[in-house]
Amino acid sequence: MEESAHKIANVIQNHKRLPSNWGIIHSDLHESNYVFYDDTPQPIDFSNCGYGFYLFYFIV
């Protein structure tokens, strides 16, 4: 597991930060941090937001 974590960290560190893959992210999006408005989920609680790869949403 540690070896895999190092490989992932290496890929992330060497990945170019482009407007298409890097920017402000919520970084704590789970069922308690969104509400529905007109049947559309809307994020709330931005206390952990920051900058990162958009892929972060899918690997956390």
C-alpha positions as CSV (number, residue, x, y, z in Angstrom):
1,M,0.0,0.0,0.0
2,E,2.8,2.4,0.9
3,E,4.5,1.7,-2.5
4,S,1.2,2.5,-4.3
5,A,0.9,5.7,-2.3
6,H,4.4,6.8,-3.4
7,K,3.6,6.0,-7.0
8,I,0.4,8.0,-6.9
9,A,2.2,10.9,-5.2
10,N,4.9,10.8,-7.9
11,V,2.4,11.0,-10.7
12,I,0.6,13.9,-9.0
13,Q,3.8,15.8,-8.4
14,N,4.9,15.4,-12.1
15,H,1.5,16.2,-13.6
16,K,1.2,19.6,-15.2
17,R,-1.2,22.0,-13.6
18,L,-3.4,23.3,-16.4
19,P,-6.7,25.2,-16.2
20,S,-8.4,22.1,-17.5
21,N,-7.2,19.9,-14.5
22,W,-6.3,22.3,-11.7
23,G,-8.2,24.8,-9.7
24,I,-10.4,25.4,-6.7
25,I,-11.9,22.3,-5.2
26,H,-14.3,21.6,-2.3
27,S,-12.1,18.7,-1.0
28,D,-14.7,17.5,1.5
29,L,-17.8,16.7,-0.6
30,H,-19.9,14.0,1.0
31,E,-23.6,13.4,1.7
32,S,-23.6,16.0,4.6
33,N,-22.0,18.7,2.5
34,Y,-24.6,19.2,-0.2
35,V,-28.2,20.2,-0.4
36,F,-30.7,19.9,-3.3
37,Y,-32.2,23.0,-5.0
38,D,-34.6,22.3,-7.8
39,D,-33.5,18.7,-7.9
40,T,-29.9,19.7,-8.4
41,P,-27.2,19.0,-5.8
42,Q,-25.5,22.2,-4.5
43,P,-22.3,22.0,-2.4
44,I,-22.2,23.6,1.1
45,D,-19.6,24.0,3.8
46,F,-16.5,25.3,2.0
47,S,-14.3,25.2,5.1
48,N,-11.8,22.7,3.5
49,C,-11.8,24.1,0.0
50,G,-8.5,25.0,-1.7
51,Y,-6.6,24.5,-4.9
52,G,-5.8,21.1,-6.3
53,F,-6.3,18.7,-9.2
54,Y,-10.0,18.1,-10.1
55,L,-9.2,14.4,-10.1
56,F,-9.0,14.7,-6.3
57,Y,-12.8,14.5,-6.2
58,F,-12.7,11.0,-7.6
59,I,-9.9,9.5,-5.6
60,V,-10.9,10.5,-2.1
